[in-house]
Amino acid sequence: MINFHEKQRNLFLISIHFLFLSTLFFLFKISGLIKIDLSETNLLNFDASWYNKIRTEGYEFSNTAQSSSGFYPLFPYFWKVTFLGPLGISIVNGLIFLCSFFLLAKYFDFHLKESLLFLSVPSLIFCFVPYTESLF
């Protein structure tokens, strides 16, 4: 069983890890090593554009062309109710993911190394963009 001080230490180290990665990203961005612009239009690529279209226009079906009828209804309606843009809903998705991970880590009593390992899975990027994964 992990005592209270060790849990505080683990949370502190995870926060430092997150701040270090954020600082590193922004330093790379300022220096020009990263050319990607974090804009709302860049967040609306691939499936995010479909979710945004469902949010603004609703579902549509066509026999002859691509249609949005195959996408999950919960996320676009949640996005519509929040009245947020792509960046805002990405932040909400990130907060939902982090709260969910915190509950899982608490329930399964993860140690620091386990938490950092699970948080470093590259496919978790889908929980920080306008996709439905964070609601799952």
C-alpha positions in Angstrom: 0.0 0.0 0.0 1.3 3.4 -1.0 1.3 6.0 1.8 0.0 9.6 1.4 3.4 11.2 1.0 4.5 8.8 -1.7 1.2 9.5 -3.6 1.9 13.2 -3.4 5.4 12.7 -4.6 4.2 10.6 -7.5 1.6 13.2 -8.5 4.3 15.9 -8.3 6.7 13.9 -10.5 4.0 13.2 -13.1 3.2 17.0 -13.1 6.9 17.8 -13.5 7.0 15.3 -16.4 4.0 17.0 -18.1 5.5 20.5 -17.6 8.8 19.4 -18.9 7.3 17.9 -22.1 5.1 21.0 -22.6 8.1 23.3 -22.1 10.2 21.2 -24.5 7.4 21.4 -27.1 7.1 25.1 -26.9 10.9 25.6 -27.0 11.0 23.4 -30.2 8.1 25.5 -31.6 9.8 28.8 -30.8 13.1 27.6 -32.3 11.5 26.5 -35.5 12.3 22.8 -35.1 8.6 22.0 -35.1 6.7 23.5 -38.1 3.2 22.4 -37.0 0.8 25.2 -36.1 -1.6 24.5 -33.3 -4.6 26.2 -34.8 -8.3 25.2 -34.8 -8.2 24.4 -38.5 -5.4 21.9 -37.9 -7.4 20.2 -35.2 -10.2 19.6 -37.7 -8.5 17.0 -39.8 -9.7 13.4 -40.6 -12.6 12.3 -38.4 -12.7 15.5 -36.4 -14.0 17.3 -39.5 -16.9 14.8 -39.6 -17.7 15.3 -35.9 -17.6 19.1 -36.4 -20.0 18.8 -39.4 -22.4 16.7 -37.4 -22.2 19.2 -34.6 -23.1 22.1 -36.8 -25.3 20.5 -39.4 -26.5 17.2 -38.0 -26.4 13.8 -39.6 -26.9 13.3 -43.3 -27.2 10.2 -45.5 -26.5 9.7 -49.1 -26.6 6.5 -51.2 -24.1 7.9 -53.7 -21.6 9.8 -51.6 -19.8 9.6 -48.3 -22.1 10.5 -45.4 -21.8 11.1 -41.7 -24.3 8.4 -40.6 -21.6 6.0 -39.4 -20.3 8.2 -36.6 -21.1 7.9 -33.0 -23.8 10.4 -31.8 -22.6 11.1 -28.3 -19.5 13.2 -29.0 -21.0 15.6 -31.6 -24.0 16.3 -29.4 -21.8 16.7 -26.3 -19.6 19.1 -28.3 -22.7 21.0 -29.5 -24.1 21.4 -25.9 -20.7 22.8 -24.7 -20.7 25.6 -27.3 -16.9 25.2 -27.6 -14.7 25.4 -30.6 -12.2 22.7 -31.7 -9.5 23.9 -29.2 -11.9 24.2 -26.3 -13.3 20.7 -26.9 -9.8 19.3 -27.2 -9.0 20.8 -23.8 -12.2 19.3 -22.4 -11.3 15.9 -23.9 -7.9 16.1 -22.3 -9.4 16.9 -18.9 -11.9 14.0 -19.2 -9.0 11.6 -20.1 -6.8 12.8 -17.3 -9.6 12.5 -14.7 -10.5 9.1 -16.0 -6.8 8.0 -15.9 -6.5 9.4 -12.3 -9.5 7.2 -11.2 -8.1 4.1 -12.9 -4.6 4.7 -11.4 -6.2 5.2 -8.0 -8.4 2.1 -8.3 -5.6 -0.2 -9.6 -3.0 1.5 -7.3 -0.5 2.2 -10.1 3.0 3.1 -9.1 4.8 6.0 -10.7 6.6 4.0 -13.3 3.4 2.2 -14.3 1.5 5.6 -14.6 4.3 7.1 -16.8 4.4 4.0 -19.0 0.6 4.1 -19.5 0.6 7.8 -20.2 3.4 7.5 -22.8 1.4 5.3 -25.2 1.4 7.2 -28.5 -2.2 6.3 -29.4 -3.4 8.4 -26.4 -3.1 11.4 -28.6 -6.6 10.7 -29.8 -7.8 11.6 -26.3 -6.5 15.2 -26.7 -8.1 16.1 -30.1 -11.7 16.5 -31.1 -12.4 12.7 -31.3 -14.8 10.6 -29.4 -12.2 8.4 -27.7 -12.0 10.4 -24.4 -15.7 9.8 -23.9 -15.3 6.1 -24.2 
